[in-house]
Amino acid sequence: MPLSYLHVFNFSERPGTPAMDMTGKVTFSTRERRSKRLISLSDDKHQEFCRLNIGNFSDVLFEHTRSEGMITGFYR
């Protein structure tokens, strides 16, 4: 799928929620390994997205100004 970014984070149970007492939980090491794989996939997808859009012009909803004047946003 042609995505430009994946927002990846480890699931963590919160006190007082049903998830705290659920059985069959995925171990932290498995969650960590899966997150790292997804972050790597996200990096690859982002590089491909950038490569495919070199020289193109598009409407963008600007969100953040980063270091050295780089501005990021959402592609329409």
Secondary structure, 3 states (H helix, E strand, C coil): CCCCCCCCCCCCCCCCCHHHHCCCCCCHHHHHHHHHHHHHHHHHHHHHHHHHCCCCCCCEEEEEECHHHCEEEEEC
